[in-house]
Every structure is written in C-alpha cells, then in structure tokens.
Amino acid sequence: MAQLPVSKRSHASLSQQLNHSTEQASKSQVNRIASTSSTLSTAFSARRPMLRRSLSTPSLQFIEDSNVSVKTSLIDDQYHQRAEEYDQKTNSSENAPVQADGCVHYKRFCLFVTPCCKKFYKCRFCHDENESHHFDRKTLTELICAECNARQRVQERCQNCGTLFGKYTCLICNLFDDLDKQQYHCAECGICRIGGRENFFHCKVCNMCLPMQMKTRGHRCIENISRSHCPVCLGDIHTSRIPCHIPYCGHLLHGTCFDQLLEFGHYTCPVCQMSLIDMTTLWEYLDIQAKLLPTPEKYEKERFHIFCNDCHKTSKAKFHFIGLKCCYCGAYNTTQNVQKRLSLVADERNSA
C-alpha cells in the first residue's frame, strides 16, 4: 500500500519532537555523566587521605587493615609543642610594649649609643630591626643610664647614680641582663651562653658548647660546625638565640627548623641525607608492604648497586617497587648514585 505524503506542518512537528527527545536524552546523559563524575570525585577525595597515608612519608599515621596492623607516628608531640611555644614567645615579643627597664629582648637599665649610626637603642636586636645595617655589640664604647640619663663609658654600674645595669654583666660581650638565665661566658666560643656552665662542655673540634650528656655517650665531631649556617633558613647558628638541634649526623640546624622539616614530611638531613630521627618503625612497615606486593618474575633476578645514606655502606639490593633496601642496616634511605655519595662522604671525613 502506498504511503501517504507527510505535510510540511506535520514534518516540522515531527522534527521538533525528535529534537526535543534528543535534547532530553542529551541532558539525561550529561546529568548521568556529571553525577558519575561527581561520585568518582567524592570517592577519590575520600580515598585521597588514605592514599596519602599509604604512599607518603610517615608524618601521617598509617591505616590499620586486616593483614597489617600498623600505627606509627614518627613526629613526637613535643616537637609540635616546642614549635608552638616558640611561635607564642615570638608573637608575644613582637606585640609586647617596650619596657621602661629594658626591651622585649633583654631586661636592663641602660641604652646603647651605637657607634655605627650614633643612635640610642636598648639592645643590638632592637637596632637591627630598625636599621638597614648590623650592629656589632663588641664595638660599643658608650651607654646611657636609664635612671639618670648620664652618658658614660661601658661599665657595670652607673658612675653617677650607682644603678646596676644588669644582674648579669659581661664586659667582653657588652651584655647586660637583669634576668637570671644561668648565663656564663665561654672563652673558647667567644660569646655568652645560657643554661649553666656545669651543664655544658666545650668541644674543641666542633668549637662549640655541647650538653654534658653528649660527652658521656659521645657525638660525631665536625670541625667548626657551629660557625656554619642553618641549612634550612640559612641563619647564623653560633650567635643565634634560637636553640639548635644536633641530629645523628652532627650537622646543626635550628630547633624550630628541625620541627618544620618533620612537619612537612622531610626526614633526612638537608646536608648529608642521613635520617634525622629513628626510622625503624617505617622500615618495618615497608618490609611488610614489600611482602604483600611480590616482585614480578621478570624482575626477581634484578640487582642494583646502592649506597646507604644511613650506614654509609654499599651493597647489591634486590629490585622492588617499594624501594631498594640496604642489606646491612635494613634502611630504605638509599641511592644508586654510588660514586658521588662515596666521594662526598670521603671529603667530609677528610675535612673532619
């Protein structure tokens, strides 16, 4: 039977219906794709912390599962507490008003007449914070009494009113402090230190004062290490008021910089790449993960010449996706750049 011709109006109506159906189908497909994408994105976001815990450095606690029950956190709470306390002290010092008997850095009853710019400041830190140049306090020759405003040479008491400028006075360093911090002057270091002379000894090789317990248990000596700069902030260590941290390798860095390294997941020395803290817990965790993830057959016979940054020994290590394990100390802190690391270690030992 012959088909009836379709009118232009009905053809237009049919085209509109087809277009509408296509648009509806496209919208539903787009919505479905968007919904799926949103679901995947939400799922990935939920899994991201777990993925980061399993693949990143051990600053985050590992997850417990049915096969492996591992909970480790290599960052001690006291590190965070020490950093927070230092931040609080720094913030309070910056916001504190200037004391009549001193400044935010020292409590004293005198003002320095700085020979570099002929201005009056209560300490060298106040000067350096307000001027574009550095003030060496050992060049100080004049000061002003805070009680009677008498200008005079550097001395322990005011020659006019007899005011003691500070309970602790060192005329070698031109240091005056009215607070008891167990200050003492070390002739070998050439500066004043706090903490009590009986609690420290001076190492002639490192050329710095070290805690007394390091004398009994021993430490790694590096010649003139205190005269170097912090490898993190590049600030001076020898004259810094920030306590320094002494890791296993002996390369000094500020205590706050050490805490920040751990907080951001860096556990090796910026200078020599040796582990800054005891990483045994992480190495044991990686051993378990390596057993759960066997090496493919074609890689089972692969061996690599490695250098261990922790024990400074070379060995042949089996290939594994987790890492190349040192056969001597069991660490995964290794590198294949053997010749360069051996030369650096040899140069460091010769200089020491």
Disulfide bonds with the S-S distance in Angstrom:
none
